Amino acid sequence: MQVQIGKHQLEMGGPYLTELRDSSDIRKDTAALRERMKEDGYLFIRGFHSRDRIMAAREEILSMNTAAKKPRDVFDDCPAFLNVVNHPDVMAFFSELLGGEAMTYDYKWLRQIAKGDSTGAHYDIVYMGRGTPNVLTLWTPFGDNPIELGTLAILQGSHKWDRFKETYGKSDSDRDGIGWFTNDPIELIEKFGGQWATADFRAGDAIMFGMYTMHASTVNMTDQIRISCDTRYQLASDPVDDRWIGKKPKGHQIEQPERHKTIEQAREEWGLA
């Protein structure tokens, strides 16, 4: 099977691409989940959400689209959606995993990805690093989501790249104008190691990962729209990036754009070109 990530076609099972490791069998074992997260940098859990709740939220999102509204900006009007990502079972899971009462950012990153679109390789810390770094991203597709529709892909081992953490991982997208590290999946592997991993997702499946796990998405090769959402969870007692909380989160606010560098310039300075 050929999978497109960025500008390259990768062969599933080849040197650059493999299947995600399934952690569904240890879902109830918190110690094992923490060890797996430490080892792999992610947890892929099938049936993490109720399929019925996912499909109800999907219908709600599609209805909002028909009404020409933007679900990302009117979440108070999306109870079925919130019943997925803010569900008590989800909050209890993250509280157990994190070892204390969990909170979720009020801002939800809803994606509707058309044919030919994808996301380049990046660390999430670059976009939400003004609170604790101990934040987990949960990627949830709203519907059955085969690879060809565009799925999340993890660069295995990238959460252990200390040089990246100390350079790219200390960037701030608003302050520095830095976003994706690259849209070339092969370049990362050939220069720094690792292997990409992805899988077909069914409605209810989800994947979570830390702020220093390099990830991207496969290209949507279909004529359908991929609906998915990124949501974030952390300990309520830890510092929070205030751009993403409150009734109307302020979101990104670009600072001093005249001082921004290109990612190419930054990589040269970091020794990661």
Steps between C-alpha positions, in 0.01 A plus 500: 500500500632842401441784746567865422652713776606845390651476155598133517327166442605255770449124492322359804735243650798657325799675661317827558150397607342248735176440692422679824540288813158421645471560875133402532589188697656704784238775515405410859862468617616851588856400585535318168354797311746739660791270416375462141466877463853543632628237259303586185398863546137416420206275587273369223178366649220348296151564630622776727176690439147367463432452130143622551623824657748550216232455233258732682772767512575446132137569411505810716815633330356434155180679600702800615674504163165497322393796711820681392631526855850425623488225764845588630372843603156404633569198719232600748258402222666161449390284796548170315855596406584607853346178627784320324809703588384619844323179595545391864661176382760697303573736789525206742743324265732801485473562873611143561778515241632837619469415868267780607194698399518569127372801308452550129563816300177682413621558145450194282689464172235369264635401158314447176760386248431488128659294224871567462541664840720386788704627795879520507728357769509695826510499880187630671706680766577765238132602496405464868816522706419789736372281781617158606674281242314204649202528267354212302338536159208272414431454127146380430351435155124547475408201289680203350834633380716280275853613425407629156257749662788652695607360836741610767854365464759482779876514450605227738786586735478875437390569860852402607684745274668726756655730239155567352350565843768755585469689170185457295315390815568838665348695211177692539286534187369845594831641620728340241277433201608133509250227412556174315854366515473348151258352251756242388450177698798321349740782581427464871567127501814514289653782706376419849361146505165354600218357292154633421198308630130530419191281468141489384273649769143394567241727660584500870874440458739769623868570551669714762856627525720751677620845403837373376377224269557590135186435299334584172205373300469291191359675195126475438490315169120473480217727392361499855562744784686367803349624825725476805588697810806561716425553868744558784512373858725577796501507878268773628766591757768575237556836326275544195563673167234773531459535123284187500272535803193704589161552341660669198867394489718763338699247297811590302616860497801548275770710666761718326483330157789715378729300730386159386735256329415235247514140618794452263694781672413365842606147410838626384554674834388190694728268302196307373512597132 
